[in-house]
Amino acid sequence: MKHIKKIIYPLVVISFLACKDKEQSVKPVWQAVSESVYASGLVKSKNQYEAFAPANGIVDSIYVTEGDIVKKGSLILSIASKVQQLNQENAELTAAFQDLHANEGKLKEAKILIDVSRNKMRNDSLMYSRQKNLWQQQIGSKVEMEQKELAYQNSKANYFSAVVRYNDLKRQLNFNASQSKKNVSISSHLADDFILRSEMDGMVYSLNKEKGEIVSAQTPLAVIGDAKNFILEMQVDEYDIIKVRKGQTVLVTLDSYQGKVFEAVVTKINPLMNPQSRTFLVEATFIKTPAQLYPNISFEANIVLASKKKALLVPRNYVLNDSVVFKSNGDKVLVKTGLKDYQKIEILSGITEADELILPTP
């Protein structure tokens, strides 16, 4: 990519003197100078993003219009899904059927069975104990005692079985109720996949679809971003990127504000180069934001690398290879140079403001 530098503030034109032989000449002058890196780019809303379709389908409802201010979580649009709606209704019906309150009768019935079994076990235990005492007194028969013992053992087993069935039923009902609630939650989340919501507080800058249009998960539906805060995204040539640092001043001109220069500051340097354009993405923020801005406004900028309020300057075309000048008397002088912009270059040593220079001969 061709390296270009552009100064966006007014320049003082160095006057040229005509020599006797009509050869153009110039004397160095003391002026302010700034060395900068040219960049161009687009204004972006802070945190600006494209909202994609959450699922495939047909746009059912649109809840906002372009320019609306939205809160995080606000509805943007919904995608029609009859099957998902039916699934959610079915999950809700199942959850209502499996709810613990709806099954209290089953638990009460199981609890009553436990009480009955316990009472019978106690009664059979008492009858067995009496029959055993009688048998010890040689009253009754051993068969009667054994029958009482068997009845007690059966009622005891039935009691413990009733307790186990009650606990199993309670655990099963709890499990069914929890599972059905989870299914409702899952169904609700799946339903959310058909609803597009804002991920931030901001403004809807663009809506790309209308009601009834078919969309897919790869379809960008809206552009949403901050309504007040903006960033400058600049493309800086790979030749210049090593000179750019965070915190440097940026002088910005916008086509929307002809004749005005805005100041910004470098806030971020993306370390990965774009292999197609051979540029790096550099971000900056306005020191004082213009009164009205919109995303994707183009701008040109100069990232100020260094500046001096007073420097000895000559036109760059009067310095050969940024190191040699020719005096009007024919002398060839080696000079030390400093800051430079697109038109001027600073002379640190070798000549003074009294020296008259001529253009280098081809």
N, C-alpha and C positions, 0 to 999 in steps of 0.2 A: 504494500500500500504506500502511495506517495506521501511523504511527510509534509504536513502543512501547518503553519502557525499563523494565527490571526490575532491582532490586537484590537480590542473592541472599544478602547477609550481614545479620545482625540489625540492626535499627534501634532507636534509643532514641526512644520516643514522647515528644513534647514535651507537657508537661501544659498544660491549658487552664485559664484563670481565668475565673470568672463575675463579670461586672460587676454593679453594682447594678440596671441595667436588664435583667439577664439576657442581655445581648449577649455572645457568646463573645469572649474576648480572650486574648492570648498575649504573652509577653516573649521576646526573642531569647535564645538560649543558645549557649554555646561547646561545640562538639562536633567530632568528625572527620567529614569528608565526602569522598565520591568521586564524580566524574562519569564515567559509563560509557555504553557503547553496548550495547544488548541484541541478542543473536543466538541463533539456535537451529541445530541441525544434527545430524549423525550421526558417530559414531566410525568411522573406517576403518583397516584394517590398512595399514601402510606398504607402498607399491608394490602394493597390492591391484589385481587385474585379473581380468577375465572371460576364460577360455580358450575360444575358439571351435573348432568342428569344422574340421579342416584340409581335409576333403573330404566329398563326399556319399557316403552309404552306410549300412550297418547296424553298430551297435556290436557288435564281435566279442568283445572282452575288456576288463575293467576291472581295473586293477592296484592301486588304492588304495581306501580308504574315507574318509569324512568324518572330519576330525580327525587324519589321518595327517600326519606331518612328512616332507617330501620335499626332495630336493636338486635343484639345477639340472640339467635333463636327464633327471630321473626319468620313467619311463613312467607316464602317467595312464590312458590307454585306447587301444585300437586299433580301427580301422574295417575291416571285412571287404572284401577286394578280390581275388578269384580271378584276374581278368585281369592285374592288376599283379603278382601273385605269379608267374604264368606268364611274363610279360615279363621279370621279373628272372631267373628260372631260365634262360630262353632267352639272355639277355645273358651270364650266367655260362658257359653251355655254349660260346657263340661265343668268349668270351674265352679259355677253355681251349683251344679249337681253334686260335686265332690266336696263342697264346703262342709266344714265340721258342724256348723250349726244345723245344716240340713240333714245331718246324720246322727244327731243327738239321740234319736229314738233307738237306733241300733245299739248305741253304747248303753243306754238305760236298760234295754232288754237284756244285754249281756251282763250288766251289773245285777239285775234282778235274779238272773240265773245263778250268779255267784252266791247271792244271799240265800236263795233256796237251797243250793247245794251245801252251803255251810250249815244251815239249820238242820238239814237232814243228816249231815255228817255228825253233828253234835248229838242229835237224837239217837242215831244208831250207835254212837259211842257209849251213850248212857245205857241203852238197852243191852249192849254187849257187856258192859261192866256189871250190871245187875245180874245178868244171866251167869256170868263168871263167878260172882259171889255166891249165888244159889248153888252152883255146881260144887263149889268148895264146901258147901254145907250138905252136900249129898242130896240136894233138891233139884229136881228136873233131870234132864238127860244131857249127855255130852253132845248129841246131835243138835239139840236146840242151841247149846252154847256155840257150837261151830257155825250154825246158821246165822246167829247174831253177829259173830265175828266177821263172817263173809259179807254180811250186809253193811257192816261198818267200813270194811276195807273198800267195798264198791262205792259207797257214798263219799269216802275220803278221796278216792281216785277221781270221782266225778267233780268234786269240789276243785281239786287242783287243775283238772282239765278245763273247768269253767274259767278259772283265773287265767290260764294260758290263752284260752280263746278270747277273753276280754282284752288282754294285753296285745295279742296279735291283731285283733280288730281295731283297737285304738291306734296302734302303730300303722296299720294299713290305711286307715282313714286319714291320719296325719300325712302319710306319704302321698296319698291321692290328692289331698287338698293342696299340699305344697307343689306337687308336680303340675297340677292343673293351673295353679297361679303362675308357675314358671312358664307354662305353655302360653298363657295370656301375655306374659311379659315378652316372650320370644315373638309372638304374633304381633304385638304392638311395635316391637323394634323392626320387624319385617315390614310393617305398615309404614314406619318412618322412612323406609327405603324408597317409598313412593312420594315422599314429601321433601321438597328442597327448602332448607332454612338458612338464614344468614349466619355466618360463622363469626361475625363481629358487629360492633356498633359502627354504622357508617351510612353511605349513600349507595343507592342502586344507580349505577352509571349507564348500564345497558341491559336490555332484555332482548334476547336473540330469537325467542320463539313466541308463537301465539297459541291461544286455546285451540285444541283440535289437531295440532301438528304432532307428527310422530317424532320421538326422540329416542336416543340410545345412551348407554352409559358413557360413551365417548363424545357426547354432544355438550359443548359449553352453552349454558342457558342464560347466564347473566354475568356482568362484571360489577363487583362490589368493592368499595374501598373507603378509606377515611374521608370524611366530608370537609375536614379543615386542614389536615396536615399532608404535605406533599414532599416528594423527594425528586432529585434530579438524577436520572440514569444516563451516564455519559460513556461513550465509546472512545477509549484512548488507545492510540497506536502503540504497538509493542516496542517501537523505537523510543517512545517517550515514557513508558510506564515506570521505569526504574527511577525516574525523577520525581514521581508523584508520591506524596506522603499525606497521611491523615492530618487534618487540621489546617491544610493550606487553603488560602483564599481563592475563591472562584468568582470571576466576573462573568455575568450571564446576560445575554440579550435574547429577548423573546419576540417572535414575529407579532404576537398579540399586543406587545407594548413597544411600538416603534420609537426609537430614539432614547430609550431608557436602559440603564445598566443596573442590574441587581447584584448584590453581593451574596455569596453562599460560602459554605465551608465543606471540605472533603470529609466525609464520615465513614466511608467504607471502600475498600479496594478488593474486588473479587480476584483471587489469585490464579484462577483458571482462564487461560486465553481461549477465545473463540477461534477455532482453527480455520473457519471459512473467511471471516473478516480480518483475522490477525489482530484483533483488538481485545482490550480488557474492559470489563464493566466496572466503572467507578461511580459511587454514589455520593451525592452532596445534598445538603439541606440549606434552605434560604435562611439568611440572618434576619431579614425582614421579608415576609411573604407578600407577594403582590395581592392587591385587594380581591381579585377574582382569578381563579385558576381552574383548569379542567385537565383531566388525564389525557395523555398522548399529545399535548402541545409540544411542538418541536422548539429547540433552542440551540444556540451556539455559545460556547464558553471558552474562557482562557483560565487555566489553572496557574496561578501566579507562583512561580518557583522562588524568585528573589526579586528585590527591588531596591533602588537607591533614589533618594530625593535629588542628589546632585552627582552627576557623573560626566566625564569628558567624552562626548559622543561624536562619531562621524558616520556617514552613510555606509552601510555594509558593502555596497558595490565599490567603495573606494579602498577596501582592504582585501588584498589578494590572499586567499586561503586563510582568512581571519588572522593573518600574522605579518603581512608586509604592506607598506604604503609607499607611495611615490610623491615626493615633494615637487612643487612647481619648478624648482631649480634643477630637477633631474635626479636628485638623490633618492636612492632606494633605502628605506629604513625598516628595520625589524622592530615590531611593536609587540607589546604584551597586551592581550585583550581580556575583557571581563564579561559582564552581562551583555546580552544581545537579544534583540527582538527581530521581527520580520524585516525591519528597515534600518535599524541603527545598531551600532556596536560600541561598547565602552572601551576606551583606551586607557590602560593602567600606566604604561610607561613607553617611552620612545619618542614621543612628540608632545608639543604643548598647543594651547589654543592659538598661539601666534603663527604656527606653521600653516602654510597653504598647500593643499594636496590636490593632485590631479588623478583622474581615472587611470587605473592600471592599463597598460597597452595590452591588447590581445596576444 
